[in-house]
Amino acid sequence: MAETPDGMEKSEQPTGKKLGDARDRGLVAKSVDLTSAAVLLFGGLIVFGFGNSLSAQLMAFMKQLIINAPGVVLNEENIPHYYGQLAGLLGIILLPILFLIAGIALIAEVRQVGFHFASKKFTEGLNIAQMFNVFGGIKKMLFSSRSFFELGKSIVKLLIIGTVLYTVLDKRIEGIVGISSKPYQEIGAFMVSITTELLWKIGLAYLAIALGDYYFQKWKFNEDQKMTKREVKDESKQSEGDPQIKQRIRALGRQRLKKIMLMRTKQADVVITNPTHYAVALAYKQESMSAPLVLAKGSDYLALKMREIAKDNKVPIVENPPLARALYAACEPDQEIPEKLFKAVAEVLAYIYRLKK
């Protein structure tokens, strides 16, 4: 299991934020061999697809040169002209092929890592000091685990491709030995046949190696990006906030809310209680309110403080447990009471008005 330089165990899978930061720095899991295999296979098919057209146009050009050879004067003025014609012909034929092969390489890269601009590659992804550390670079190149892996992979590729090459050539050895005695038309067909067989067999073998390398690179990248429990905890704090700070903020919010509830209790017309568990402070101004308004409500300790504030400020306190529970459950501060409680509250208010008179 991977470890940090200070010996801490990387036991946790990388988070989305960790992987996103790695992509921004240009760190992704990809196999160069997979891109090379795609270019070898599909590029070879494209070349063979355009092969007849390429050879026909080159032969026509050479035929024109041979026919016009007696009248051709090679001098400083004509040589650039003929070179220009040949270069133009090759450009017309080869440029589409090169663009298609470049497109294959681009598609292979994008299919592996997606399309993403590494915005922090040159600001955070490069270690300038390490780039100029010659001895460190040599040590990393010769003695790192990645260097040994790449060396082993190169040996395996050489053995597999060499085996394929030997198998194909050994099967065609008689034709290769006697090729000089064949007509030139058969020589061309034979060379195309053997080249095609070598291309697709070596391409498939290379593709198998590349797929194995691709999955290894994904596994290795995931192992390198794994996190310690402490890193996961620190990242959670950074993204969501420190739980202790959030708890402190909630506590301050509750204290402020309690103060507001107690201040509003002074302005109430009546406080309806449970009598000990709930307290709801109501206000009703007939000329400005369509229904009684809940100014404050509280339970347990806050309900006790509301009753004390009400006594100190001579606000009437009415003990009505069913009504207190109903109001506490149905209403929030600054909210009018529901219509179903109008009658019960009206009776309480009427009782308070009679006491005042």
C-alpha positions in Angstrom: 0.0 0.0 0.0 1.3 3.5 -0.9 2.8 5.7 1.8 3.7 9.3 2.2 7.3 10.4 2.8 6.6 10.6 6.6 5.4 7.0 6.7 1.6 7.7 6.8 -0.5 5.0 5.0 -2.5 6.1 2.0 -5.6 3.9 2.6 -8.4 6.2 1.3 -9.6 6.4 -2.4 -8.9 9.9 -3.9 -11.7 12.3 -3.7 -13.2 14.1 -6.7 -11.4 17.3 -5.6 -8.0 15.6 -5.5 -8.5 14.1 -9.0 -9.7 17.4 -10.3 -6.7 19.3 -8.9 -4.4 16.6 -10.4 -6.0 17.1 -13.9 -5.5 20.9 -13.6 -1.8 20.2 -13.0 -1.6 17.9 -16.0 -1.5 14.7 -14.0 -3.6 12.0 -15.7 -3.6 8.3 -16.3 -2.7 7.5 -19.9 -0.6 5.1 -22.0 1.7 6.5 -24.7 1.8 2.9 -26.1 -1.9 2.9 -26.7 -1.7 6.0 -28.9 1.2 4.5 -30.8 -0.7 1.3 -31.3 -3.7 3.2 -32.7 -1.5 5.2 -35.0 0.3 2.0 -36.2 -2.9 0.1 -36.9 -5.2 2.7 -38.3 -2.4 4.8 -39.8 -1.2 1.7 -41.7 -4.8 1.1 -43.0 -5.0 4.7 -44.2 -1.6 4.4 -45.9 -2.6 1.2 -47.7 -5.9 2.7 -48.6 -4.2 5.6 -50.3 -1.4 3.4 -51.6 -2.8 2.8 -55.1 -3.5 6.4 -55.6 -0.1 7.4 -54.3 1.8 4.9 -56.5 -0.3 5.8 -59.6 0.4 9.5 -59.3 4.1 8.9 -58.7 4.3 6.6 -61.6 2.6 9.1 -63.9 5.0 11.8 -62.7 8.0 9.6 -63.3 6.7 8.5 -66.7 6.4 12.2 -67.8 10.0 12.8 -66.6 11.3 9.8 -68.6 9.3 10.7 -71.8 10.5 14.3 -71.6 14.0 13.3 -70.5 15.7 14.0 -74.0 14.4 17.6 -73.9 15.0 18.3 -70.3 17.8 20.7 -69.6 19.1 20.6 -66.0 20.4 23.9 -64.9 20.1 26.3 -62.0 16.7 27.6 -63.3 15.1 24.2 -64.1 16.1 22.1 -61.1 14.1 24.2 -58.5 11.1 23.9 -60.9 11.2 20.1 -61.0 11.8 20.0 -57.3 8.8 22.2 -56.8 6.6 20.0 -59.0 7.7 16.8 -57.0 7.2 18.5 -53.6 3.7 19.8 -54.7 2.7 16.3 -55.8 3.9 14.7 -52.6 2.2 17.4 -50.5 -1.2 16.9 -52.3 -0.9 13.1 -51.6 0.8 13.0 -48.2 -0.8 16.0 -46.4 -4.3 14.4 -46.1 -2.7 11.2 -44.9 -0.6 13.0 -42.2 -3.7 15.0 -41.1 -5.7 11.8 -40.7 -2.9 10.1 -38.7 -2.6 13.2 -36.5 -6.4 13.0 -36.0 -6.1 9.3 -34.9 -3.4 10.3 -32.4 -5.6 13.1 -31.0 -8.7 10.8 -30.7 -6.6 8.2 -28.9 -5.3 10.8 -26.4 -8.8 12.3 -25.8 -10.4 8.9 -25.4 -7.9 8.1 -22.6 -8.0 11.4 -20.6 -10.9 13.4 -22.0 -10.7 17.0 -23.3 -9.5 19.2 -20.4 -7.3 22.3 -20.3 -4.6 21.9 -17.6 -4.8 25.4 -16.2 -2.3 24.8 -13.4 0.3 22.8 -15.4 2.8 25.6 -15.7 2.1 27.2 -12.3 1.8 24.2 -10.0 2.5 21.1 -12.1 6.2 21.9 -12.8 8.9 21.7 -10.2 11.6 24.1 -11.5 14.2 23.1 -8.9 13.8 19.5 -9.7 14.1 20.2 -13.5 17.6 21.6 -12.9 18.6 18.9 -10.4 20.9 16.8 -12.7 21.9 14.2 -10.1 18.3 13.8 -8.9 17.1 13.3 -12.5 19.8 10.7 -13.2 18.9 8.8 -10.0 15.2 8.9 -10.9 15.9 7.8 -14.4 18.1 4.8 -13.4 16.8 3.6 -10.0 13.1 4.5 -9.7 10.4 1.8 -9.9 8.9 3.5 -13.0 12.3 3.2 -14.8 12.5 -0.5 -14.0 8.9 -0.9 -15.2 9.5 0.9 -18.5 12.7 -1.2 -19.0 10.7 -4.4 -18.4 7.9 -3.2 -20.7 10.4 -2.4 -23.5 12.0 -5.9 -23.2 8.5 -7.5 -23.4 7.6 -5.4 -26.4 10.9 -6.4 -28.1 10.4 -10.1 -27.4 6.7 -10.1 -28.6 7.3 -8.0 -31.7 10.5 -9.9 -32.5 8.6 -13.2 -32.2 5.8 -12.0 -34.6 8.4 -10.7 -37.0 10.4 -14.0 -37.0 7.2 -16.0 -37.4 6.0 -14.1 -40.5 9.4 -13.9 -42.2 10.2 -17.6 -41.5 7.0 -18.6 -43.2 7.9 -16.5 -46.2 11.6 -17.3 -46.3 11.4 -19.2 -49.6 9.7 -16.3 -51.4 12.2 -13.8 -49.9 15.2 -15.8 -51.0 13.9 -16.2 -54.5 12.6 -12.7 -54.9 15.3 -11.6 -57.3 14.3 -14.1 -59.9 10.6 -13.0 -60.0 9.1 -10.5 -62.5 9.0 -6.9 -61.1 5.1 -7.0 -61.0 5.2 -10.1 -58.7 7.9 -8.5 -56.5 5.6 -5.5 -55.8 2.7 -7.7 -55.0 4.8 -9.9 -52.7 6.2 -6.9 -50.9 2.7 -5.5 -50.3 1.5 -8.9 -49.1 4.3 -9.4 -46.6 4.2 -5.8 -45.4 0.4 -6.0 -44.8 0.8 -9.2 -42.8 3.6 -7.7 -40.7 1.6 -4.5 -40.1 -1.6 -6.0 -38.8 0.1 -8.8 -36.8 2.6 -6.5 -35.1 -0.2 -3.9 -34.7 -2.4 -6.3 -32.9 0.4 -7.5 -30.7 1.4 -3.9 -29.9 -2.3 -3.1 -29.2 -2.5 -6.0 -26.6 0.7 -4.7 -24.9 -0.7 -1.1 -25.0 -4.1 -2.1 -23.4 -2.2 -3.9 -20.6 -0.1 -0.8 -20.1 -3.2 1.5 -20.1 -4.9 -0.4 -17.3 -1.7 -0.6 -15.4 -1.2 3.2 -15.7 -4.8 3.8 -14.4 -4.1 1.5 -11.4 -0.8 3.2 -10.7 -2.2 6.7 -11.0 -5.0 5.8 -8.6 -2.5 4.3 -6.2 -0.4 7.5 -6.4 -3.4 9.7 -5.8 -4.7 7.8 -2.8 -5.0 9.9 0.4 -4.4 9.4 4.1 -7.2 9.6 6.5 -5.8 13.0 7.7 -5.7 14.4 4.1 -9.4 13.4 3.6 -10.3 15.1 6.9 -8.3 18.3 6.1 -9.9 18.5 2.7 -13.3 18.1 4.2 -12.6 21.0 6.5 -11.4 23.2 3.7 -14.4 22.5 1.5 -17.2 22.3 4.1 -15.7 24.3 6.9 -14.4 23.3 10.3 -17.1 21.4 12.2 -16.2 23.2 15.5 -16.5 26.6 13.8 -19.8 25.6 12.3 -21.0 24.3 15.7 -19.9 27.6 17.3 -21.8 29.6 14.6 -25.0 27.6 15.2 -24.6 28.2 19.0 -24.2 31.9 18.5 -27.3 31.9 16.2 -29.3 30.1 18.8 -28.2 32.6 21.5 -29.2 35.5 19.2 -32.5 33.9 18.5 -33.2 33.5 22.2 -32.4 37.1 22.9 -34.8 38.2 20.1 -37.6 35.9 21.5 -37.1 37.4 25.0 -37.1 41.0 23.7 -40.3 40.4 21.8 -42.0 38.9 24.8 -42.0 42.4 26.4 -44.2 43.6 23.5 -46.8 40.8 23.7 -50.4 41.2 24.8 -50.5 37.7 26.3 -48.2 34.7 26.9 -49.9 31.3 26.6 -48.1 28.5 28.5 -48.2 24.8 28.9 -47.4 25.8 31.9 -43.8 24.5 32.1 -42.8 23.1 28.7 -44.1 25.6 26.1 -44.7 29.4 25.9 -46.1 31.4 23.0 -46.2 35.2 23.1 -49.1 36.7 21.1 -50.0 40.3 20.0 -53.2 41.6 18.5 -53.9 45.2 17.4 -57.4 45.3 16.1 -56.9 48.4 14.0 -53.8 47.1 12.2 -53.9 43.2 12.3 -56.3 40.9 10.6 -55.4 38.1 13.1 -53.4 37.6 16.2 -49.6 37.5 15.5 -47.0 35.2 17.1 -44.2 37.3 18.4 -42.1 34.6 20.1 -42.2 31.0 21.1 -40.0 28.8 23.2 -39.8 25.4 25.0 -38.3 24.3 28.3 -35.6 26.8 29.4 -36.6 29.4 26.9 -40.2 29.1 27.9 -39.2 29.6 31.5 -37.3 32.8 30.6 -40.2 34.1 28.6 -42.5 33.6 31.6 -40.0 35.5 33.8 -39.8 38.4 31.3 -43.6 38.5 31.0 -43.9 38.8 34.8 -41.3 41.5 35.0 -43.0 43.5 32.3 -46.6 42.8 33.5 -47.6 40.8 30.4 -50.5 38.6 31.2 -49.7 34.8 31.4 -52.5 32.3 30.6 -52.0 28.6 31.3 -53.8 26.6 28.5 -51.7 23.5 27.7 -53.7 22.3 24.6 -53.7 25.8 23.1 -50.0 26.4 23.9 -49.0 23.1 22.3 -51.2 23.7 19.2 -49.8 27.2 18.7 -46.2 26.1 19.2 -46.6 23.3 16.6 -48.6 25.4 14.0 -46.9 28.8 14.1 -43.5 30.4 13.7 -42.5 33.9 15.0 -43.9 36.7 12.8 -46.7 34.4 11.6 -50.4 34.9 12.1 -52.2 32.1 13.9 -54.2 29.7 11.7 -58.0 30.1 11.3 -58.7 26.9 13.2 -57.3 28.5 16.4 -59.1 31.8 16.1 -61.9 30.9 18.5 -59.6 29.6 21.2 -57.3 32.6 21.0 -60.2 35.0 20.9 -61.6 33.6 24.1 -58.1 34.1 25.8 -57.9 37.7 24.5 -61.4 38.5 25.6 -60.5 37.2 29.0 -57.4 39.4 29.1 -59.4 42.5 28.0 -61.9 41.9 30.8 -59.1 41.6 33.3 -57.6 44.9 32.1 -61.0 46.7 32.4 
